[in-house]
Amino acid sequence: PVFSSAATNTTGTQITLTYGETLSSTTATTSDFAVTVSGTSRSVSSVAASGSTVVLTLASAILNGQVVTVAYTDPTVGTNDTNAVQDAAGNDAVSLASTSVTNNVVPPTVTAPPAPTFAASTSGQDPGDFVLSGFGASTTLSVSIGFVDPPSGTSFALPVTTGLTAGYGYNFTGNKTQISFTATQANANAALAAMTVATGSSTGDVVIRVTASESLANVYYNPINGNYYEYVSTGASTDCRSGSGATCVTNIEHAIQSKTLYGDSGYWVTITSAQENSFIADNMNASNIAIGLSDRETEGIWKWVAGPETGQVATYTSWSGGEPNDCCSGEDYAVTNWGTRGLWNDYGRPSFGDLLGYVVEYDGPFTGGSSATATVTGEVDKLS
């Protein structure tokens, strides 16, 4: 039999290998196949031959956008035997070197409800149902809900929280304008269906944004600006790996050069608003986190060294009292969560010898992976 093609099913649970003729229903074992997903081996739990195809069922599902390969090794090269991929006449198929698999996995979605209208100064209002779909039933998701610049007094509550775990810095008590939590798709949908909105006397648009993605360690999504943030706990230093002064490339910057997420290259975080600063403080349970702010070019002039704001003087800052003070040699970089969450301090070597954890920011566009976002714009109307 001559191999023709390989492709996943739409849910990512199976790979189908197609050959040019009818195959024997007695076929090879799981150990004769090797599957990789984004460069990592993925176990095959069962093999079944039918018609001209061999179907491999995987131990865990492939995600949309992941790169998949498959290989097959004939167990007895040069000899026909029943425990192999073979045609109806008993002729073995030759071994298959690592071959690309077409990824047909349908991306997950978050469906927004129709645009709601809210009465002013009213609690317990129904915004409609955001619905997550296409995620694995047992997959742990990271879900974020955010109200983008809502009218004063407008917030939401989650009265149903079964199976939800609030992100660091969040809780399910009372009303809020932003939250992150982990949950399965079913539990997240139950929470979203029960969500209520409370309004104050101010009117205007209410932009509600819900995002869900496969939960990744130390990766957080900000529903307000649409960016992902990754905390890297493996420390690196602010020593110059190359260059000096304005041309310095620190060990942290060098490490970030290889960081990608959902097809997007990351950069050393730039914190340009109070909301973004609070988001990082609320999600990252660590102290002295290095951010991409430095006065290495001119003492006392603090500029962003990465991302869209590269070379710009910071217009938003959150310095701790008395900082920055350039107290010691090498305090040319900034850290957040200095003593108190969200407060900054100037820091650096050689005076401080610590290797620092740091934050990588990703601003998209994002491709592949298991992530989806939906937004709906409602209105607070005093006349309703």
QUIVENBEL-V116844 format. One record per backbone hydrogen bond with DSSP energy under -0.5 kcal/mol. NH is the residue of the N-H (numbers start at 0). CO is the residue of the C=O. E is the energy in kcal/mol with one decimal. If there is no record, write none. Layout:
BEGIN
nh:NH co:CO e:E
nh:NH co:CO e:E
END
This chain:
BEGIN
nh:2 co:0 e:-0.5
nh:3 co:17 e:-3.2
nh:4 co:17 e:-1.4
nh:6 co:15 e:-1.7
nh:7 co:101 e:-2.6
nh:8 co:13 e:-1.8
nh:11 co:8 e:-0.9
nh:14 co:55 e:-2.3
nh:15 co:6 e:-3.3
nh:16 co:14 e:-0.6
nh:16 co:53 e:-3.2
nh:17 co:4 e:-2.9
nh:17 co:15 e:-0.5
nh:18 co:51 e:-3.2
nh:19 co:1 e:-1.9
nh:22 co:50 e:-3.5
nh:23 co:85 e:-2.9
nh:26 co:24 e:-0.6
nh:31 co:28 e:-1.6
nh:32 co:29 e:-1.6
nh:33 co:70 e:-2.4
nh:34 co:41 e:-0.6
nh:35 co:68 e:-1.9
nh:36 co:39 e:-3.1
nh:37 co:66 e:-3.9
nh:39 co:36 e:-1.7
nh:41 co:34 e:-3.0
nh:44 co:42 e:-0.5
nh:44 co:56 e:-2.7
nh:45 co:56 e:-1.3
nh:47 co:54 e:-1.8
nh:48 co:24 e:-0.6
nh:49 co:52 e:-2.4
nh:52 co:49 e:-2.3
nh:53 co:16 e:-2.5
nh:54 co:47 e:-3.4
nh:55 co:14 e:-3.2
nh:55 co:53 e:-0.6
nh:56 co:45 e:-2.3
nh:56 co:54 e:-0.6
nh:57 co:12 e:-2.8
nh:57 co:55 e:-0.5
nh:58 co:42 e:-2.5
nh:61 co:11 e:-2.4
nh:65 co:62 e:-1.7
nh:67 co:100 e:-0.5
nh:68 co:35 e:-2.1
nh:69 co:98 e:-2.2
nh:70 co:33 e:-1.8
nh:71 co:95 e:-2.1
nh:72 co:31 e:-2.5
nh:73 co:71 e:-0.5
nh:76 co:73 e:-0.5
nh:78 co:75 e:-2.1
nh:83 co:81 e:-1.3
nh:85 co:83 e:-0.6
nh:86 co:90 e:-2.1
nh:87 co:21 e:-1.1
nh:89 co:86 e:-2.0
nh:92 co:84 e:-3.5
nh:93 co:0 e:-0.5
nh:95 co:71 e:-2.8
nh:96 co:94 e:-0.5
nh:98 co:69 e:-2.5
nh:100 co:67 e:-2.5
nh:101 co:5 e:-2.5
nh:103 co:101 e:-0.9
nh:105 co:9 e:-2.2
nh:108 co:132 e:-2.6
nh:110 co:130 e:-2.9
nh:117 co:378 e:-3.3
nh:119 co:380 e:-0.7
nh:120 co:199 e:-2.6
nh:121 co:118 e:-0.6
nh:124 co:196 e:-2.6
nh:126 co:124 e:-0.6
nh:126 co:194 e:-0.6
nh:129 co:127 e:-0.6
nh:130 co:110 e:-2.1
nh:132 co:108 e:-2.4
nh:138 co:135 e:-1.1
nh:140 co:138 e:-0.6
nh:140 co:182 e:-3.0
nh:141 co:212 e:-3.3
nh:142 co:140 e:-0.6
nh:142 co:180 e:-3.4
nh:143 co:210 e:-2.7
nh:144 co:178 e:-2.5
nh:145 co:208 e:-2.3
nh:146 co:176 e:-3.0
nh:147 co:145 e:-0.6
nh:147 co:206 e:-2.5
nh:148 co:146 e:-0.8
nh:153 co:150 e:-2.2
nh:154 co:197 e:-2.4
nh:155 co:175 e:-2.9
nh:156 co:195 e:-2.2
nh:158 co:156 e:-0.6
nh:160 co:158 e:-0.6
nh:163 co:160 e:-2.1
nh:164 co:181 e:-2.1
nh:166 co:179 e:-3.0
nh:169 co:166 e:-2.4
nh:175 co:155 e:-2.3
nh:178 co:144 e:-2.2
nh:180 co:142 e:-2.5
nh:181 co:164 e:-2.3
nh:182 co:140 e:-1.7
nh:187 co:183 e:-2.5
nh:188 co:184 e:-2.5
nh:189 co:185 e:-1.9
nh:190 co:186 e:-2.0
nh:191 co:187 e:-2.6
nh:192 co:188 e:-2.4
nh:193 co:189 e:-1.2
nh:194 co:190 e:-0.6
nh:194 co:191 e:-0.8
nh:195 co:156 e:-2.1
nh:196 co:124 e:-2.6
nh:197 co:154 e:-2.5
nh:198 co:121 e:-2.2
nh:201 co:151 e:-0.7
nh:203 co:379 e:-1.3
nh:205 co:377 e:-2.3
nh:206 co:147 e:-0.6
nh:206 co:204 e:-0.5
nh:207 co:205 e:-0.7
nh:207 co:375 e:-3.1
nh:208 co:145 e:-2.7
nh:208 co:206 e:-0.5
nh:209 co:373 e:-2.7
nh:210 co:143 e:-2.3
nh:211 co:371 e:-2.6
nh:212 co:141 e:-1.6
nh:213 co:369 e:-2.2
nh:214 co:139 e:-2.8
nh:218 co:215 e:-1.8
nh:219 co:228 e:-2.9
nh:221 co:226 e:-2.9
nh:222 co:220 e:-0.8
nh:225 co:221 e:-2.0
nh:226 co:221 e:-0.6
nh:227 co:361 e:-2.2
nh:228 co:219 e:-2.7
nh:229 co:359 e:-2.9
nh:230 co:217 e:-2.5
nh:231 co:229 e:-0.6
nh:231 co:357 e:-3.1
nh:232 co:230 e:-0.7
nh:234 co:232 e:-0.8
nh:235 co:355 e:-2.0
nh:240 co:238 e:-0.6
nh:240 co:248 e:-3.1
nh:241 co:248 e:-1.2
nh:246 co:243 e:-2.3
nh:247 co:244 e:-1.6
nh:248 co:241 e:-2.7
nh:249 co:247 e:-0.5
nh:250 co:238 e:-1.6
nh:251 co:236 e:-1.3
nh:253 co:249 e:-2.4
nh:254 co:250 e:-2.1
nh:255 co:251 e:-2.0
nh:256 co:252 e:-1.1
nh:257 co:254 e:-1.1
nh:258 co:255 e:-2.3
nh:260 co:263 e:-2.3
nh:263 co:260 e:-2.0
nh:265 co:258 e:-2.4
nh:266 co:360 e:-1.9
nh:268 co:358 e:-2.2
nh:271 co:269 e:-0.7
nh:276 co:272 e:-2.2
nh:277 co:273 e:-2.6
nh:278 co:274 e:-2.4
nh:279 co:275 e:-2.0
nh:280 co:276 e:-2.2
nh:281 co:277 e:-2.8
nh:282 co:278 e:-1.3
nh:283 co:279 e:-2.0
nh:284 co:282 e:-0.7
nh:285 co:283 e:-1.8
nh:287 co:336 e:-1.3
nh:288 co:335 e:-2.2
nh:289 co:287 e:-0.5
nh:289 co:356 e:-2.9
nh:290 co:333 e:-2.2
nh:291 co:268 e:-2.1
nh:292 co:290 e:-1.8
nh:293 co:302 e:-2.6
nh:294 co:331 e:-1.3
nh:300 co:297 e:-2.4
nh:301 co:299 e:-0.8
nh:302 co:293 e:-3.0
nh:302 co:300 e:-0.6
nh:303 co:311 e:-2.4
nh:304 co:291 e:-2.3
nh:308 co:305 e:-0.5
nh:309 co:306 e:-1.8
nh:310 co:303 e:-3.2
nh:311 co:308 e:-2.7
nh:313 co:301 e:-2.5
nh:319 co:343 e:-3.0
nh:322 co:319 e:-2.3
nh:330 co:327 e:-1.5
nh:331 co:329 e:-2.6
nh:332 co:346 e:-2.2
nh:333 co:290 e:-0.6
nh:333 co:292 e:-1.3
nh:334 co:344 e:-2.3
nh:335 co:288 e:-2.6
nh:337 co:342 e:-2.6
nh:338 co:336 e:-1.1
nh:339 co:337 e:-2.1
nh:342 co:339 e:-2.1
nh:343 co:317 e:-2.6
nh:344 co:334 e:-1.9
nh:346 co:332 e:-3.4
nh:350 co:328 e:-1.6
nh:351 co:347 e:-2.1
nh:352 co:350 e:-0.6
nh:355 co:235 e:-2.7
nh:355 co:353 e:-0.5
nh:357 co:231 e:-1.7
nh:358 co:289 e:-1.3
nh:359 co:229 e:-2.7
nh:360 co:266 e:-3.4
nh:361 co:227 e:-2.7
nh:366 co:261 e:-3.3
nh:368 co:63 e:-2.3
nh:370 co:368 e:-0.7
nh:371 co:211 e:-2.5
nh:373 co:209 e:-2.5
nh:375 co:207 e:-2.4
nh:377 co:205 e:-3.2
nh:377 co:375 e:-0.6
nh:378 co:115 e:-1.1
nh:379 co:203 e:-2.7
nh:380 co:117 e:-2.9
nh:380 co:378 e:-0.7
nh:381 co:379 e:-0.5
nh:383 co:380 e:-1.4
END
